[in-house]
C-alpha cells in the first residue's frame, strides 16, 4: 500500500501548506509492526521532512504496533528540527510549548508562560500496563490505572505552569476510550481484562487527540479519534477517512473542522450469485474498487475467482456461502472415504468435500484416466 500511503502524505502536506497548520499531531500507530520495512521507514522520513518544510511542527507518540524504543531513537536530535517524539514514560509530563503570538517552540523544560499563554502538547504513548505500572506508581497493572497515573502527572504539570500564565493543555493518547467504535484492523489493547478507559479522564484538557481506533469519530467536542488515513480491512469499507483541523485561540476556545482524505481506491463488499454479480448494473461502481465478494450459489461455481475478476479485477477476498440448499451434513471426511465404493469414488468425494460441488463428467473422465494410468504403471513395475 506504499503508493496509497504516499498519496495520503501528499494530501497532508498540501493541507499543512494551504491552512498554515502550526503543528501536526500523530497519536500512533506510526507503523504496523515493531520491525517495519525499509521502504516504510523511508516514507515516514520523507513525510516528516516535507511537513517540516511546509512550516509545521510535529508531535508524535508511539502506539501498540510500534516499538517505542526504535521509534524514539534520536528524539533529542529530531527535536531541533521541529519533530517531537513522545515514546517514553519519563516524558509524559514534559510538554512541547507552542506560544500564541511571537515566540519560539520550547520543549517544556523550565519554560514559563507568556502574557498570551501557551498551547502545551503532552504525549501519552501506548502504555503496556504490566511494563509501566510500577514506574508510574499505578495501583493496579491495568489500562485504567496506568492511564489515570499518566493523566495525573500531566494535570500536576499544567497546574504548576498556570502559576506563570495561561496554559491550554492538548493531549495525545494512544488508547481505547469508552464509546469508541472498533473495526477488525485494531489489535486488542486488553490483556487479561477490559482495555477501555473512561472518557472523563480527558475532560480537563482543551483538546485530546486519540489514536488506536481506525474510524474517525467524535467522542466529545474536545475528544476525538482521527482514525487511520487509509482503510486496512474490509470492516472499514464504510469509513470516511480524514482528520480534524483544530483551531485553539488565546482564550481557550476550540473550533474543529472536518478534513477528508481522498482514497486511490474505494472498498466494496459484495454478496450474491455469480451471475447476478457479473450482470447486475447496480454493481458497476465496484469495478474499480478493492473487492471482498461472497458467492451464494447453491454449488460452488467452477473457476470462480477467474470469472469474478473479469468484472472486478481487484478482488482480494472471495468466499462462499451457499444458499437454497440444505446445510452440509456433519459426516466426517473419514466416513466419506469409508463409504466410497472404489478409487474413483474416493477422488470424486474429495472434490465434493473441498469445493461443495461434485465432479463433472469431464472431470470424472479425467480422474478415471489418471487412475488407469497409475494402475498400468504399477502393473509394469
C-alpha positions as CSV (number, residue, x, y, z in Angstrom):
1,X,0.0,0.0,0.0
2,X,3.0,2.3,-0.3
3,X,1.6,4.2,-3.3
4,X,-1.6,4.8,-1.4
5,X,0.3,6.0,1.6
6,X,2.4,8.4,-0.5
7,X,-0.8,9.8,-1.9
8,X,-2.0,10.4,1.7
9,X,1.2,12.2,2.6
10,X,0.8,14.4,-0.5
11,X,-2.6,15.4,0.7
12,X,-1.4,16.0,4.3
13,X,1.4,18.3,3.2
14,X,-0.9,20.2,0.9
15,X,-3.3,20.8,3.8
16,X,-0.4,22.0,6.1
17,X,0.6,24.5,3.4
18,X,-2.9,25.7,2.4
19,X,-4.2,26.0,6.0
20,X,-0.9,27.3,7.6
21,X,-1.0,24.5,10.1
22,X,1.2,25.1,13.1
23,X,1.6,21.5,14.3
24,X,0.6,18.0,13.1
25,X,-0.4,15.6,15.9
26,X,0.2,11.9,15.3
27,X,-1.1,9.7,18.1
28,X,0.3,6.4,16.9
29,X,0.4,3.9,15.3
30,X,3.1,5.1,13.1
31,X,4.0,1.7,11.8
32,X,2.0,-1.6,11.7
33,X,4.8,-3.7,13.4
34,X,7.7,-3.3,15.7
35,X,10.2,-4.0,12.8
36,X,8.8,-2.1,9.8
37,X,10.2,-2.5,6.3
38,X,12.9,-0.2,5.0
39,X,10.5,1.4,2.4
40,X,8.0,2.3,5.1
41,X,10.7,3.8,7.3
42,X,11.9,5.9,4.3
43,X,8.3,7.0,3.7
44,X,8.0,8.3,7.3
45,X,11.3,10.1,6.9
46,X,10.2,11.8,3.7
47,X,6.8,12.7,5.3
48,X,8.4,14.3,8.4
49,X,10.9,16.3,6.2
50,X,8.1,17.6,3.9
51,X,5.8,18.5,6.9
52,X,8.6,20.5,8.5
53,X,9.5,22.2,5.2
54,X,5.8,23.2,4.9
55,X,6.2,25.1,8.1
56,X,4.6,22.8,10.7
57,X,6.0,21.1,13.8
58,X,5.2,17.5,14.5
59,X,4.3,15.8,17.8
60,X,4.3,12.0,17.5
61,X,3.6,9.3,20.0
62,X,4.1,5.5,19.7
63,X,1.2,3.1,19.5
64,X,0.8,-0.6,20.4
65,X,2.0,-1.6,16.9
66,X,5.2,0.4,17.3
67,X,8.5,-0.3,19.0
68,X,8.7,2.7,21.3
69,X,12.4,2.3,21.7
70,X,13.1,2.2,18.0
71,X,10.7,4.9,17.2
72,X,12.1,7.2,19.9
73,X,15.7,6.9,18.5
74,X,17.4,10.3,18.1
75,X,14.4,12.1,19.6
76,X,16.6,14.9,21.1
77,X,18.2,15.5,17.7
78,X,14.9,15.4,15.8
79,X,13.5,18.0,18.3
80,X,15.9,20.6,16.9
81,X,14.2,20.1,13.5
82,X,10.7,20.5,14.9
83,X,9.8,16.8,15.3
84,X,9.0,16.0,18.9
85,X,8.7,12.3,19.8
86,X,6.9,11.2,22.9
87,X,7.6,7.5,23.4
88,X,8.9,7.3,27.0
89,X,7.1,7.3,30.3
90,X,9.7,9.8,31.6
91,X,8.4,12.4,29.1
92,X,4.7,12.2,29.9
93,X,4.7,15.5,31.8
94,X,7.2,17.2,29.5
95,X,5.1,19.2,27.0
96,X,6.0,20.9,23.8
97,X,5.0,24.5,24.2
98,X,3.5,26.5,21.3
99,X,3.2,30.1,22.2
100,X,0.5,32.4,21.0
101,X,1.9,35.4,19.1
102,X,5.7,35.8,18.6
103,X,7.9,33.2,20.3
104,X,9.8,30.0,19.8
105,X,8.6,26.5,20.3
106,X,10.0,25.0,23.5
107,X,10.3,21.5,24.9
108,X,8.8,22.4,28.3
109,X,11.9,22.1,30.4
110,X,11.9,25.1,32.7
111,X,9.8,27.3,30.4
112,X,7.4,29.8,32.0
113,X,4.3,31.2,30.4
114,X,4.0,34.4,28.4
115,X,1.4,37.1,28.5
116,X,-0.6,35.4,25.7
117,X,-0.1,31.9,27.0
118,X,0.9,28.6,25.5
119,X,-0.7,25.6,24.0
120,X,1.1,22.8,25.9
121,X,1.1,19.5,23.9
122,X,1.6,16.3,26.0
123,X,2.1,12.9,24.5
124,X,0.9,9.6,26.1
125,X,2.3,6.7,24.1
126,X,0.8,3.3,24.4
127,X,1.3,2.2,27.9
128,X,1.6,-1.6,28.4
129,X,0.2,-2.0,31.9
130,X,2.5,-4.8,33.0
131,X,5.6,-2.9,32.0
132,X,4.8,0.6,33.2
133,X,2.5,0.2,36.3
134,X,5.3,0.2,38.8
135,X,7.2,3.1,37.2
136,X,4.0,5.2,37.2
137,X,3.1,4.2,40.7
138,X,-0.3,2.8,39.5
139,X,-2.3,0.9,42.0
140,X,-3.0,-2.0,39.5
141,X,-1.5,-3.1,36.3
142,X,-4.4,-2.4,34.0
143,X,-5.2,0.2,31.3
144,X,-7.3,2.4,33.5
145,X,-4.9,2.7,36.4
146,X,-1.8,3.4,34.2
147,X,-3.7,5.9,32.1
148,X,-5.0,7.6,35.2
149,X,-1.5,7.9,36.7
150,X,-0.2,9.4,33.4
151,X,-3.0,11.9,33.2
152,X,-2.4,12.9,36.9
153,X,1.2,13.7,36.1
154,X,0.1,15.9,33.2
155,X,-2.5,17.7,35.4
156,X,0.1,18.5,38.0
157,X,2.4,19.9,35.4
158,X,-0.3,22.0,33.9
159,X,-1.3,23.5,37.3
160,X,2.4,24.4,38.0
161,X,2.7,26.1,34.7
162,X,-0.5,28.1,35.1
163,X,1.1,29.9,38.0
164,X,3.1,31.8,35.4
165,X,0.4,32.5,32.8
166,X,-2.3,30.9,30.7
167,X,-1.7,27.3,29.6
168,X,-4.0,25.3,27.3
169,X,-3.2,21.6,27.5
170,X,-3.6,19.4,24.5
171,X,-3.0,15.6,25.0
172,X,-2.2,12.9,22.5
173,X,-3.1,9.4,23.8
174,X,-2.9,6.0,22.2
175,X,-5.6,4.2,23.9
176,X,-9.2,2.8,23.7
177,X,-11.5,5.3,25.2
178,X,-15.0,4.4,26.2
179,X,-17.5,4.9,23.4
180,X,-15.1,4.4,20.5
181,X,-16.3,2.2,17.7
182,X,-13.9,-0.5,16.7
183,X,-13.1,-2.3,13.5
184,X,-11.3,-5.6,12.7
185,X,-8.0,-3.7,12.0
186,X,-7.1,-2.8,15.5
187,X,-5.3,-5.3,17.8
188,X,-7.0,-5.7,21.1
189,X,-5.4,-3.5,23.7
190,X,-6.8,-5.6,26.5
191,X,-4.6,-8.2,28.1
192,X,-6.3,-10.2,30.8
193,X,-9.1,-7.7,31.3
194,X,-11.1,-4.8,29.9
195,X,-8.9,-2.4,28.0
196,X,-11.1,0.6,27.7
197,X,-10.5,3.8,29.7
198,X,-13.3,6.2,30.7
199,X,-13.8,9.3,28.7
200,X,-13.8,11.6,31.7
201,X,-10.1,11.1,32.2
202,X,-9.6,13.7,29.5
203,X,-12.3,16.2,30.4
204,X,-9.9,18.7,31.9
205,X,-7.9,19.3,28.7
206,X,-8.5,21.8,26.0
207,X,-8.3,19.0,23.4
208,X,-7.5,15.3,23.3
209,X,-6.3,13.7,20.1
210,X,-6.7,9.9,20.4
211,X,-5.0,7.1,18.4
212,X,-5.7,3.4,18.1
213,X,-9.2,3.1,16.6
214,X,-9.2,3.2,12.8
215,X,-12.6,5.0,12.4
216,X,-12.6,8.8,12.6
217,X,-15.0,9.7,15.3
218,X,-16.0,12.3,17.9
219,X,-16.4,11.0,21.5
220,X,-16.9,14.6,22.9
221,X,-16.4,18.0,21.3
222,X,-12.8,18.1,22.6
223,X,-12.0,14.4,22.4
224,X,-11.7,12.7,19.0
225,X,-10.1,9.9,17.0
226,X,-8.7,11.0,13.7
227,X,-8.6,7.3,12.6
228,X,-6.3,5.7,10.1
229,X,-5.6,7.7,6.9
230,X,-6.4,4.5,4.8
231,X,-8.6,1.5,5.2
232,X,-6.7,-1.5,6.4
233,X,-9.5,-4.1,6.3
234,X,-12.9,-4.5,4.7
235,X,-14.6,-3.8,8.0
236,X,-13.6,-0.2,7.3
237,X,-15.4,-0.1,3.9
238,X,-17.9,2.5,5.1
239,X,-15.4,4.7,6.9
240,X,-14.8,8.2,5.6
241,X,-11.1,8.7,6.2
242,X,-9.9,12.0,7.2
243,X,-8.6,14.1,10.1
244,X,-9.6,17.0,12.4
245,X,-8.3,20.5,11.9
246,X,-8.3,22.0,15.4
247,X,-8.1,25.8,16.0
248,X,-7.3,26.9,19.5
249,X,-7.3,30.6,20.3
250,X,-5.7,32.6,23.1
251,X,-8.9,32.5,25.1
252,X,-9.0,28.7,25.1
253,X,-11.9,28.4,22.6
254,X,-11.7,25.4,20.4
255,X,-13.0,25.1,16.8
256,X,-12.8,21.8,14.9
257,X,-13.1,21.4,11.1
258,X,-13.5,18.1,9.3
259,X,-10.8,17.1,6.8
260,X,-11.4,14.3,4.3
261,X,-8.7,12.3,2.5
262,X,-9.3,11.0,-1.0
263,X,-8.5,7.3,-1.3
264,X,-6.9,6.0,-4.5
265,X,-9.4,3.1,-4.5
266,X,-12.7,2.5,-2.6
267,X,-13.6,-0.7,-0.9
268,X,-16.6,-2.9,-1.9
269,X,-18.2,-5.8,-0.1
270,X,-20.5,-7.6,-2.4
271,X,-22.7,-10.6,-2.0
272,X,-24.8,-12.6,-4.4
273,X,-24.8,-15.3,-7.0
274,X,-22.1,-15.2,-9.6
275,X,-24.5,-14.5,-12.5
276,X,-26.0,-11.6,-10.5
277,X,-22.7,-10.1,-9.6
278,X,-21.4,-10.3,-13.2
279,X,-24.5,-9.0,-14.8
280,X,-26.3,-6.5,-12.5
281,X,-25.7,-2.8,-13.4
282,X,-26.0,-1.8,-9.7
283,X,-22.5,-3.3,-9.1
284,X,-20.8,-1.2,-11.8
285,X,-19.4,1.2,-9.2
286,X,-17.3,-1.6,-7.7
287,X,-15.5,-2.5,-10.9
288,X,-12.6,-0.2,-9.9
289,X,-12.7,-1.0,-6.2
290,X,-10.8,-3.4,-4.0
291,X,-13.5,-6.1,-3.5
292,X,-14.5,-8.6,-0.9
293,X,-17.0,-10.9,-2.6
294,X,-19.2,-13.7,-1.1
295,X,-20.8,-16.0,-3.6
296,X,-24.2,-17.5,-2.6
297,X,-24.6,-20.1,-5.5
298,X,-26.0,-23.4,-4.3
299,X,-23.0,-25.1,-5.8
300,X,-19.5,-23.5,-5.9
301,X,-19.0,-22.2,-9.5
302,X,-16.1,-23.5,-11.5
303,X,-13.2,-21.1,-11.9
304,X,-15.0,-18.7,-9.6
305,X,-12.1,-16.2,-8.9
306,X,-11.1,-16.0,-12.6
307,X,-14.7,-15.3,-13.6
308,X,-15.3,-12.8,-10.8
309,X,-12.1,-10.9,-11.9
310,X,-13.4,-10.5,-15.4
311,X,-15.6,-7.7,-14.0
312,X,-13.9,-7.0,-10.6
313,X,-10.2,-7.3,-11.4
314,X,-9.1,-6.1,-7.9
315,X,-11.0,-8.8,-5.9
316,X,-8.9,-9.6,-2.9
317,X,-11.1,-11.9,-0.9
318,X,-13.5,-14.5,-2.3
319,X,-15.7,-16.6,0.0
320,X,-18.6,-18.9,-0.4
321,X,-21.9,-19.1,1.5
322,X,-24.3,-21.5,-0.5
323,X,-27.9,-20.6,-0.2
324,X,-31.0,-22.5,-1.2
325,X,-29.6,-25.9,-0.3
326,X,-29.7,-28.0,2.9
327,X,-26.9,-27.5,5.3
328,X,-24.0,-29.8,4.9
329,X,-24.1,-32.9,7.0
330,X,-21.8,-33.5,9.9
331,X,-20.4,-36.6,8.2
332,X,-16.6,-36.6,8.7
333,X,-14.2,-36.9,5.8
334,X,-13.0,-40.2,7.1
335,X,-16.6,-41.5,6.9
336,X,-16.8,-40.2,3.3
337,X,-13.7,-42.2,2.4
338,X,-15.1,-45.3,4.1
339,X,-18.3,-45.1,2.1
340,X,-16.5,-44.8,-1.3
341,X,-17.1,-47.9,-3.5
342,X,-13.8,-47.6,-5.4
343,X,-10.8,-45.3,-6.0
344,X,-12.8,-43.1,-8.4
345,X,-15.4,-42.6,-5.6
346,X,-12.6,-41.5,-3.2
347,X,-11.4,-38.9,-5.7
348,X,-14.8,-37.6,-6.6
349,X,-15.7,-37.5,-2.9
350,X,-12.6,-35.4,-2.2
351,X,-13.6,-32.8,-4.8
352,X,-17.1,-32.5,-3.4
353,X,-15.7,-32.2,0.1
354,X,-13.3,-29.3,-0.6
355,X,-15.4,-27.3,-3.0
356,X,-19.1,-28.1,-2.4
357,X,-19.5,-29.3,-5.9
358,X,-19.3,-32.8,-7.3
359,X,-17.1,-33.8,-10.3
360,X,-18.4,-33.0,-13.8
361,X,-18.5,-35.7,-16.5
362,X,-15.2,-34.3,-17.9
363,X,-13.6,-34.2,-14.5
364,X,-14.7,-37.7,-13.7
365,X,-13.4,-39.0,-17.0
366,X,-10.0,-37.3,-16.4
367,X,-9.8,-38.8,-12.9
368,X,-10.7,-42.3,-14.3
369,X,-7.9,-41.9,-17.0
370,X,-5.4,-40.9,-14.3
371,X,-6.3,-43.9,-12.1
372,X,-6.0,-46.2,-15.1
373,X,-2.5,-44.8,-15.8
374,X,-1.5,-45.4,-12.3
375,X,-2.7,-49.0,-12.4
376,X,-0.8,-49.6,-15.7
377,X,2.4,-48.2,-14.1
378,X,2.0,-50.4,-11.1
379,X,1.5,-53.4,-13.3
380,X,4.7,-52.7,-15.3
381,X,6.6,-52.5,-12.0
